[in-house]
Amino acid sequence: YAYRRKNENNWDFSVCVTDLPSFSNSKAVLSDVSTTNQTALISLPSLGIYRLKHKFVNALSEIIYYLYSISNNASVELKFSNLSISNIKQVEPNDHNSTDERFVLNSTIIGGIKAVLGMTYANQPWKAIGAFKKIISLGFATGTYVSIFSTPWQLSIDFSILRFIILMFIAVIGMVSWLIYSHHFWEKPSSKSQRKYRYAYNLTTLTTLISLTVFNYIILFLFLFISVMLFVPDNLFQLWGKADGEHSITNYLRLTWFITSVGLLAGALGSVLEGDEKMKELTYSSRQYARSQKIDEQLEKEEASSNYKEREEQHEGQVQSHKEGSKQ
C-alpha cells in the first residue's frame, strides 16, 4: 500500500502509520522498513500511551532520515535512539513480504503490555461514555432507591475499606462481563484470525470496557454523593447506622461508595448500551474488518477507474486511426 501510494504521487519516500498491532514471533513490531522500495510502516500501539505524540514524531523523523541517507548511499543504522523505549532490536522478517528490516520490542511481556495499552488508547474509550447514559440512569435510580432503607446505612458504617474495594471490584467486573456477553464483544477462535491477534484484541476489549466502566463508576459516584449530601440529614446516620456524629463527611462518602457499587451492579445487569455501532468500534476485530472492506472497495473503484481510462484511450486511438485512414 505504501509503495503504491508512493508511486501514484511520485513521492521520494512513503511512511504508513497504523493503529493496528503487528507481531513477529510473539514480539510487538514497532516498524517495518523497506530500503528497496523506500517505504516504511509504523505501528502506533507499540509506542504505548506515555508521551505518544513525542515518541511518534521521533520515530518518524528517524525513519525518514534513515531512508534519505540510504537513498544517498550513506552508511547509517536505524537505532531509534531518541525514543524512550528500551530494548528495540532488529530482526529478519519471516513473512516473505517487501520488508527488508523489522524492528521489534525485545521483551515479549513488556511489548505485549505496551501494545494492548496503545490499542486501548487508540480506542478512545472516553468518547463512548455517552453510550452509558441509560446504565448511569438506572444505576442512579437503583442507588437512590436502596438508600431509603436502613440496611445500607448500617452496612456502610460497619464495612471495612477492604470490603468496599471488593464490592466495587465485583460491580465493575460484573458490569464488564455482562457487556461482553450481551453485546458479543469477545472474539471467538476462527480460521480468519491468528491466535496472538485474537488474544490482543480480546485483552484490548477487556481493558477498554474496564476503563469505560471505571469512568462511569466515578460519574455515578459523584451524582449519588451530591444527592445524598443534599437530601439526607446527618442525624439519620446516628439513628439508622449508629454512626459517630463527628465523622459526617466520612459517613456520606461511605454510604455513597456502597450504594454506587450496588446501584451499578443491580441497575446495569440486564440493560444494554445505547449506540451499538459505536460500541462495536471499540472492538479491534470489527473495526479491522470494516476497514478491510473499505480498502477493498476503494481498490475495486480505483481498478475500475483505471480500466475505464484504458478503454477510453484505446477507443480514442481506434477513432483516430479511422480518421487517418479516411483521409488517405
N, C-alpha and C positions, 0 to 999 in steps of 0.2 A: 504494500500500500504506500509506504513512504517513498519507495523507488518510483512508483508510477506517478505520484504527485510531483516528485522532483522533476521527472521528465516532462510532464504536462506543462509545468510552469517554468521550465528552463532554469531551475534553481541550481546553485552550486552544491548545497547540502540540504538535507531534509531530516528533521528530528520529530518523531511522533511521540506524543505523550498520552498515556492511557491510565485510567483509574482501575483497570482490571489487574489482578495479580498475575505473576508469572513465576513458575517454579522450575528448577532444574535439579534433578536428583534430590528432591525434598528441600532444597535451599531456595530462599526467595531471591529472584533475579532483580537486580537494580537496573541494568541496562544491557541491551544488545546493540552491538556496533558492527557495521559492515564498512570496512575501509575500501572495499572494491566498489561498492555502489555509492559510497559517501552518504550513508544513511544511518540512523540510529533510532532506538526506541527506549523510552524511559518509563518505568512502571512506578507510578506515584505511591502506591501502598507501601513499597519497600522503604520509603523515606520516613515512615512513621507519621506522627502527628505534631511532634515538637519542632517548632521553627520550620515548618514545612515549606513555606514560600522561600525562605532563605536558602535552604538546602537544595530546593529545586533549581533556583537561579544559578547556584554554584555548579550543580551537576550539568546543567545545560551549557553554561559557559565553558566548562572543561571539555565537554564533548565537542562543541563547535571548534574550540581551539585545537583540539586533537585532530579532527577531520581536516581542518585547514592546514595544519602542519604536515600531515600525511600527504595531502594533495601537492604540497610544495617540496616533497621528498626530504622533509626534516625528520631527524631521528628523535622521537619523543615517546613517552609512555603515558598512558591514561591511568592515573592512580586515585583520582577523586580525593586528593589530599585536603581540599578545602571543605569537605563535608565532615560534619561532626558525627560520622558513622564509622565505627571501628571494624576491623577485620573484613574488609572488602577484598575479594580475591578474584583473579581472572581464571576462567575455566574454558575448556573446549566445548562448544555446543555439540549436543548429541542428537539433534532433531533434524539434521540434514536440510537446513534452510539456508538463506543467503547470509546469515550472520557469520562474521569472521571471529569476533571476540564477544565473550559474555562475562559480565561482572555480577557476582552473587555475594550475598551476605554469608560469611563463613559459618556462623553459628546457626544451626537449624532451628533451635528453640527461639533465640532472640530474633532471628529473621522472620520466623512464623508469627511471633507476637507483634512485631512491627507491621507486618503485612496485614494482620487482622485488625489492628488498631487503625492503620491507614485506611483500610476498606470501610471501617465503621465511621471514620471521619468523612470519607467521601460520600457516605450515605446521607449525611447531613440530617441526623435524627431530629434535631430541633425544629426542622421545617414541617415535621409530621405531627407536632403537638396538637394541631387543630383537629386531627382525626380522633383525639381522645376526649372531645367535648362531652359526648354522651356518657362516657365512663366516669369522667370527673363529676358530672351532674348526678349520676346515680350514686357515686361514692359519697358526695356531699349530702345527698338526701338520706342515705343509709347512716352515715356518721352522725348527722343531726338527730335522726330518729333514735339511734342507740343511746345518745347522751341523755335522753329524758328518763332513763331507768337508773336505779341506784347501783346496780351491779357494776357497770363500767367505772363509776366513780370509785367504788371500793377497790376494784382490781387495779385501777391506775395508781392508787395510793400504795397498795401492797406490792405491786410488781417491782422487781429489781430491774436495773438497767439492762442486764443480760437478757431478761425475758422480753423486754421491749424490743431489743435488737432481733431476737429470734422471731418474734411476732411480725416485725417489719420484713424480715428476710422471707418468711413464709408467704406474706402478702405479695411481695414483689415476684418471687419465683412462681407462685400460683397464678399471678396475672400473666406473666410471660408464657408459662406453659399453656394457659388457656388460649392466648392469642396465636401461638404456634399451631395448636390443634384446630382451632375454629377457622383460621384463615389459610391453613395448609402451607405454612411458611417453610416447613422442613423439607429439604430436597432429599428424595429417596434414591437409592442406588439405581443406576440405569446405564445402558450401553453408551449413552451420549455424553456422559460426564466421567472424568477421571476421579479416582478416589481422593487424591490430595486436594483437588479443586473443590470437590463436594464438601470435604471437611472444612476448608477455608470459608466457603460460602455459608455453611451452617453455623460455624462459630461467629461469623460476622453478623448473621441474622440474630443470633443469641445476644451478642454484646450490644447491637443496635436496639433491640427491644428492651434490654435491661436499662440502657441509658434513657430511653423514652419513658419507661415506667418510673424510674427514679425522678426524672423531671416532673412528671405528673403527680408523683407522691408529694414532692415538695410544694407544688401548686395547691394540691388538695389540703395539705397541712396548713398552709397559710390561710386559705379560705375558712377552714374549720376553726383555726385559732382566733381569727377575727370574730367569727360568730360566737364562739364560747366566751371571749372576753367581753363582748357587747351585751349578751343576753343571759349570762349565768352569774347570779350573785355569789360573792366569795363565801358567804356563810354556809352555802349548800355543801361545800367540801367538808365542813366540820359536822354538818348534820347527817349527810349520807355516807361520806367516806371516812369520817372520823379523822380528818387531816389536821395537821398543825396549822393554825391560823397565821403563823409567822412566815410561811412559805407560799404565799398566794400565787405568785407568778410561776413558781415551780409546779404547783398543783394544776394550773391551767395548761402548762406545757405537757405534763404527764397525761392529763386527760385527752388533750388534742392528739398526742402521739398514739394513744391507744385507739381512739375512735377513727383516726386516719387509716391505721392498718386494717381495722375491722371493716371500715367503710369501703376501702379499696378492694379488699378480698371478697366481701359479700356482695357489693354492688356491681363489681366488674364481671364476675363469673356469670356466664350465660349471655352477656351482652356482646355486641360486635362493634368494630370500629367503623367510623364514617370515612368515606373516600377510599374504597377498597383498591382502586387503581393506584392511588398514591402510596398505599401501604405496600403494594406489590413491588413498587420501585425500590423498596428497602431491601429486597432480596436480590442478590447479585445474579443468580441464575436467570430470573425473569428479565432483569434489565439487560443481561448479556444476550439473551435470546431475542428480545425486541430490537436490540442494536444490530445484531447479525442480520435479522430480517430487513432492517432499514438499509444496511450496507448492500445487501444482495439486490434489493430493489433499485438502489442508486446505480449499482454496476450494470444491471439489466437496462436501465434507462440510458446510461452512457453508451453501452454497446449498441443498443437500438439506434441511438442518435448517430453514432459513428457509421453504422451500416447504411443508414438513410443518406448520409452525406456521400458515402462512396457510390451508392446507386445514382444519386443526383449527378455526381461528377461523370460517371460512366454514360448516363443519359445525355448530358451536355456534350460529351465527346462524340457520341454517335450522331447527334443532331448536327454538330459542326462538320463532321466528315461527310454527311449527306449534302450539306450546303456546298462544300468544296467540290463534291462530285458533280453537282448540278451545274456549277459554273463552268466546269470543263465541258 
